[in-house]
Amino acid sequence: MVLIYSNDRKLALEMLAKGRELADEQGKQLTVAVISNKDTATDEYIRHGADKVFVAHMDMDSFKVEEYTDILAGIMEKTGAETVLIGSNRDGKELAPRLASLLDTGCVTDITDVYIKDGDLTAERVIYSGNAVAVERFIKKPHIMTVPGKLFDPLPPDDSRVGEVITENIDFEPYPSKIINIQRMVSEGINVEDAVSIVSCGRGFKNREDMTLAEELADLLPGNTMGCSRPISADLKWMTEDHWIGLSGHKVKPKLYFAIGISGQIQHIAGMRDSDIIVAINKDPEALIFKSADYGIVGDLYQVLPKLVDAIKTKMS
Ligand SMILES: Cc1cc2nc3c(=O)[nH]c(=O)nc-3n(C[C@H](O)[C@H](O)[C@H](O)COP(=O)(O)OP(=O)(O)OC[C@H]3O[C@@H](n4cnc5c(N)ncnc54)[C@H](O)[C@@H]3O)c2cc1C
């Protein structure tokens, strides 16, 4: 049995697509685990490919990894799960290795693909900041892996699908650790992951105000959002963390990605390499970013951006 779990519904729907493929190939059932008494999306999971939804009915307001590990292990025991796909968000990344350790099995994190090869479940993941791909074969059951967002597209909903919803209480030992304060991340409420076009700023901008040049460009593009490299967010605090793209930031896949004054270090590329079209503006003709770009403009952003904005406006009018 293939089991899907994420406290992010969108991610669970994406994983269902791959889960369906794995389940069908092995003649197995596909189940979604829900740990909540608030998630009402059970029908949605079935429409998107699940055979069953197992709801562990819990009155839990916040995620406590020790307890969620025990609950998920309980669900695996009850459902006979052999392959478990866990959404690779902050909570899932904490949960998966703990679960693997509890069940004395392996865990492959942040897969980029998973398939059956020569009868064995095999996962791929990017290593060395994107310089190599590791192909890893599971030698022990259960198979546990974490799946990043946007890796798979959800299956189109099928209203004719029927499935079973099982609701049960799972016993778990309350852990003595206490959550005493939850500090919300400073956010402007933007979602780079869903943006159609992203205009990203790097250290090539001399000060915060100059980024209005990039904003003017973004305003001309459909579904736009501003993004940035790590120093702009983490060091200079010119943008909040929800704009930060890269290995330790957000992974994005827009149709159009502008990298402006960004050198193109591998940690930035790791977050935006799947963009459909990448346009780089950099004054250094040797900048690494040009190796990943579909279009490159060698020039000073302070001269290039106003001209580009004018040219787009003229074209649009
Ligand atoms: C563990 C780890 C994780 C990391 N995670 C991330 C991550 O998630 N995201 C991320 O972005 N980085 C990450 N980094 C940092 C990364 O290695 C780089 O340091 C960072 O991406 C550099 O940001 P930058 O390109 O904006 O700045 P710089 O490297 O300083 O590049 C600035 C660029 O602007 C160009 N430039 C300067 N002036 C102009 C001008 N007037 N016109 C046009 N071009 C100009 C320069 O030629 C240069 O190429 C990580 C690093 C580590 C070690």
The ligand as an SDF file (V2000), in Angstrom:
LIG
                    3D

 53 58  0  0  0  0  0  0  0  0999 V2000
   24.2630   26.6730    2.5580 C   0  0  0  0  0  0  0  0  0  0  0  0
   24.0130   27.8450    1.6690 C   0  0  0  0  0  0  0  0  0  0  0  0
   22.7350   28.0670    1.2380 C   0  0  0  0  0  0  0  0  0  0  0  0
   22.4700   29.1540    0.4000 C   0  0  0  0  0  0  0  0  0  0  0  0
   21.1980   29.3230   -0.0470 N   0  0  0  0  0  0  0  0  0  0  0  0
   20.9570   30.3310   -0.9180 C   0  0  0  0  0  0  0  0  0  0  0  0
   19.6580   30.5080   -1.4670 C   0  0  0  0  0  0  0  0  0  0  0  0
   18.6920   29.7880   -1.1250 O   0  0  0  0  0  0  0  0  0  0  0  0
   19.4720   31.5150   -2.3460 N   0  0  0  0  0  0  0  0  0  0  0  0
   20.4790   32.3580   -2.7510 C   0  0  0  0  0  0  0  0  0  0  0  0
   20.2360   33.2510   -3.5720 O   0  0  0  0  0  0  0  0  0  0  0  0
   21.7140   32.2070   -2.2420 N   0  0  0  0  0  0  0  0  0  0  0  0
   21.9780   31.2260   -1.3260 C   0  0  0  0  0  0  0  0  0  0  0  0
   23.2240   31.1200   -0.8120 N   0  0  0  0  0  0  0  0  0  0  0  0
   24.2210   32.1840   -1.0920 C   0  0  0  0  0  0  0  0  0  0  0  0
   24.8740   32.0220   -2.4570 C   0  0  0  0  0  0  0  0  0  0  0  0
   25.9910   31.1720   -2.3520 O   0  0  0  0  0  0  0  0  0  0  0  0
   25.3250   33.3940   -2.9840 C   0  0  0  0  0  0  0  0  0  0  0  0
   26.1770   33.9830   -2.0360 O   0  0  0  0  0  0  0  0  0  0  0  0
   24.1910   34.3510   -3.2860 C   0  0  0  0  0  0  0  0  0  0  0  0
   23.2380   33.7310   -4.1230 O   0  0  0  0  0  0  0  0  0  0  0  0
   24.7430   35.5860   -3.9860 C   0  0  0  0  0  0  0  0  0  0  0  0
   23.7380   36.5210   -4.1380 O   0  0  0  0  0  0  0  0  0  0  0  0
   23.8170   37.5820   -5.3130 P   0  0  0  0  0  0  0  0  0  0  0  0
   23.9760   36.8780   -6.5980 O   0  0  0  0  0  0  0  0  0  0  0  0
   22.6440   38.4870   -5.1340 O   0  0  0  0  0  0  0  0  0  0  0  0
   25.1140   38.4440   -4.9290 O   0  0  0  0  0  0  0  0  0  0  0  0
   26.5840   38.4380   -5.5600 P   0  0  0  0  0  0  0  0  0  0  0  0
   27.1540   37.0860   -5.5990 O   0  0  0  0  0  0  0  0  0  0  0  0
   27.3180   39.5010   -4.8080 O   0  0  0  0  0  0  0  0  0  0  0  0
   26.3700   38.8910   -7.0610 O   0  0  0  0  0  0  0  0  0  0  0  0
   25.9880   40.1680   -7.4680 C   0  0  0  0  0  0  0  0  0  0  0  0
   25.9960   40.1640   -8.9910 C   0  0  0  0  0  0  0  0  0  0  0  0
   25.5080   41.4220   -9.4400 O   0  0  0  0  0  0  0  0  0  0  0  0
   26.3010   41.8250  -10.5590 C   0  0  0  0  0  0  0  0  0  0  0  0
   26.2210   43.2840  -10.6130 N   0  0  0  0  0  0  0  0  0  0  0  0
   26.7800   44.1900   -9.7530 C   0  0  0  0  0  0  0  0  0  0  0  0
   26.4400   45.4350  -10.1050 N   0  0  0  0  0  0  0  0  0  0  0  0
   25.6540   45.3350  -11.2140 C   0  0  0  0  0  0  0  0  0  0  0  0
   25.0090   46.2640  -12.0380 C   0  0  0  0  0  0  0  0  0  0  0  0
   25.0590   47.5830  -11.7880 N   0  0  0  0  0  0  0  0  0  0  0  0
   24.3150   45.8210  -13.1080 N   0  0  0  0  0  0  0  0  0  0  0  0
   24.2260   44.4890  -13.3850 C   0  0  0  0  0  0  0  0  0  0  0  0
   24.8360   43.5550  -12.6230 N   0  0  0  0  0  0  0  0  0  0  0  0
   25.5370   43.9610  -11.5470 C   0  0  0  0  0  0  0  0  0  0  0  0
   27.6870   41.3010  -10.2850 C   0  0  0  0  0  0  0  0  0  0  0  0
   28.4040   41.1500  -11.5100 O   0  0  0  0  0  0  0  0  0  0  0  0
   27.3940   39.9720   -9.6100 C   0  0  0  0  0  0  0  0  0  0  0  0
   27.3320   38.9260  -10.5580 O   0  0  0  0  0  0  0  0  0  0  0  0
   23.5150   30.0480    0.0250 C   0  0  0  0  0  0  0  0  0  0  0  0
   24.8130   29.8070    0.4830 C   0  0  0  0  0  0  0  0  0  0  0  0
   25.0480   28.7400    1.3050 C   0  0  0  0  0  0  0  0  0  0  0  0
   26.4560   28.5060    1.7670 C   0  0  0  0  0  0  0  0  0  0  0  0
  1  2  1  0
  2  3  1  0
  2 52  2  0
  3  4  2  0
  4  5  1  0
  4 50  1  0
  5  6  2  0
  6  7  1  0
  6 13  1  0
  7  8  2  0
  7  9  1  0
  9 10  1  0
 10 11  2  0
 10 12  1  0
 12 13  2  0
 13 14  1  0
 14 15  1  0
 14 50  1  0
 15 16  1  0
 16 17  1  0
 16 18  1  0
 18 19  1  0
 18 20  1  0
 20 21  1  0
 20 22  1  0
 22 23  1  0
 23 24  1  0
 24 25  2  0
 24 26  1  0
 24 27  1  0
 27 28  1  0
 28 29  2  0
 28 30  1  0
 28 31  1  0
 31 32  1  0
 32 33  1  0
 33 34  1  0
 33 48  1  0
 34 35  1  0
 35 36  1  0
 35 46  1  0
 36 37  1  0
 36 45  1  0
 37 38  2  0
 38 39  1  0
 39 40  1  0
 39 45  2  0
 40 41  1  0
 40 42  2  0
 42 43  1  0
 43 44  2  0
 44 45  1  0
 46 47  1  0
 46 48  1  0
 48 49  1  0
 50 51  2  0
 51 52  1  0
 52 53  1  0
M  END
$$$$
